[in-house]
Amino acid sequence: MSPRPAQAAAPGEPLLAARDLQTHFELRRWGFLRTGSVRAVDGVDLTLDAGEAAAVVGESGCGKSSLARTLLGLHRPTGGEARFEGQPLARLRGAALKAYRARVGYVQQDPYGALPPFMDVRRALEEPLIVHGVAPRAERERRIEAALEEVGLAPAGEVWGKYPHQLSGGQQQRVVIARALILRPRMILADEPVSMLDASVRVEILELLRRIQREHRLALLYITHDLSTVRHYTDRVLVMYGGRIVEQAPVEALLERPQHPYAEALLAALADPDPANARRERPVPGGEPPSLAAPPPGCRFHPRCPYAMAGTCDVYDPPALGVGEGHTAACWLRA
């Protein structure tokens, strides 16, 4: 069987919890002189319960993928803390880190780039089983066959001898999902899992992830820039901007009553099949997301915000303010 962490989370404690999590990347160093850093994740608070599906949404460059890689243990946090099953991720080393990675499945954005081109499907799925000491070989083959059939690639014998270039994009992503499940994790982290796929395949892959998440009671953290998909596939939404979480709420509450101007802007940009839109211009904030190497003072959205208050929003950083049950927004308008 795959390794397990030595310590489980206390009763009532979230499966995953981050407090003031920071991941900064140094730009360049000249001897003892540092030229600055990119604050990709800059003070993120989040929780994820067992069996819960949550989405992190935001524009490209807001820090979503850096947050995902930090939670996977691929980046060491610069500050703050993240805990999984009660264990601080920054302290995991060696066997403990290996055990943690067996508990968290990762679904990458680009399925073709995620699969080794020199490995057939069976070998690509067997690799994590070998690394984590699953034996004998008959058990590995049983798990591979079960995983492929669970993601809709049945019969498995027709697929596992093929190489990635012999599969369609949807089939490749199903293999990536099967690999994420092969070690029986407790959490799946899916980083833009459908952005590289045809529109006709996206719904199938999202439905597959949601079904697997519910059947196995997995925690799912879904990273996306597309708010139109979160209503059907997640329970809660966290809106990220400038390396920070600016709003979080149950999915229906956020889609119906967004409390942060940035969340309003994301919703206004959604495609709507209403014919009247051919003659309607929607207000969209101008400008670009801030540079994470030199973020603006105060609220990071204030240079683009139509409601910004001089002397407040451009000076003071707003805290996360409660605006409803399970609903917070980091905006001075809600103070």
Buried (B, 14 or more C-beta within 10 A) or exposed (E): EBBEBEEEBEEEBBBBBBEEBBBBBEEEEEEEEEEEBBBBBBBBBBBBBBBBBBBBBBBEBBBBBBBBBBBBBEBEBBEBBBBBBBBEBBEBEEEBEBBBBBBBBBBBBBBBEBBEEEBBBBBBBBBBBEEBEBEEEEEBBEBBBEBBBBBBBEEBEEBBEBBBEEBEBBBBBBBBBBBBBBBBBBBBBBBBBBEBBEEEBBBBBBEBBBEBBEEBEBBBBBBBBBBEBBBEBBBBBBBBBBBBBBBBBBBEBBBEEBBBBBBBBBBEBEEEEEEEEEEEEEEEBEEEBBEBBEBBEBBBBBBBBEEBBEEBBBEEBBEBBEBEEEBBBBBBBBE
